[in-house]
Amino acid sequence: VTDANEAIGTLGFEKIRNVVLTTSVFKMFSGPSAEQKFSLEGLWKHCLGVASASRYVANYLGKAWHERAYTCGLVHDIGKVARFKLDESEGTQDFINDSQTSLDKKISFFKSELINQTPRHDYLGFLICKNWGLSKYVEGVVRWHHEPNPERRTKVTSEEAHLLIDVVIFANWAVNEEKFGFSGHESSDSIPDALFSRLGISPAQVEQLRTEIRNELEMTSDFCELLDSGV
């Protein structure tokens, strides 16, 4: 499965609807600590935002695989769900501790994992995708969405796959900058100019895209409110 339409066709609309509506049982928290700020609903909202932004950017670039970009954006942080569930089963708080490090040091969650030497969500997510038999495109995005240098992305062989990863990296950065949802941190890693160059996006276009993504997130926020109301 590489796009949302195929997923719905495979699993059935009612099953998809039930999965999505389960998010309404989670409540948003707000406060100074990671434990107060984090919720699975906040993470789901972040992922929905990245999915919408990824599809928009792919469309903007004239790519036929915009729905694939949506799917990849939606599951890019699935490794964080795995980490959260691992803590739940083991009775540990490694995920929350990493999130607190991110907030205290004003760094990304990924960098906190490196500092604290905890399981990396990008690699855990990759293992999940591989175990589930998801496409190589999804595997590549989940594994490398924190690696802006294509030369370091092992086993990614096509230019299209590299561009898809670049699109999701950009979308993830833009959504984090807008503080849409909460994925365990509030500070994003900057994007190198080389990535924008590969996408053919100028500095002026970056600002235009950020404005358009902001509009996309407003529509996604409306969708999240519908989910919350159980409609």
Sequence and secondary structure as in RCSB ss.txt:
>XXXX:A:sequence
VTDANEAIGTLGFEKIRNVVLTTSVFKMFSGPSAEQKFSLEGLWKHCLGVASASRYVANYLGKAWHERAYTCGLV
HDIGKVARFKLDESEGTQDFINDSQTSLDKKISFFKSELINQTPRHDYLGFLICKNWGLSKYVEGVVRWHHEPNP
ERRTKVTSEEAHLLIDVVIFANWAVNEEKFGFSGHESSDSIPDALFSRLGISPAQVEQLRTEIRNELEMTSDFCE
LLDSGV
>XXXX:A:secstr
  SHHHHHHHH HHHHHHHHHGGGGS    SSSHHHH  HHHHHHHHHHHHHHHHHHHHHTT TTHHHHHHHHHH
TTHHHHHHHHHHHHHT  HHHHHHHHHHHHT  HHHHHHHHT   HHHHHHHHHHHHT  HHHHHHHHHTT   G
GG TT   HHHHHHHHHHHHHHHHHHHTT S SS S      HHHHHHHT  HHHHHHHHHHHHHHHHHHHHHHH
HHHHT 
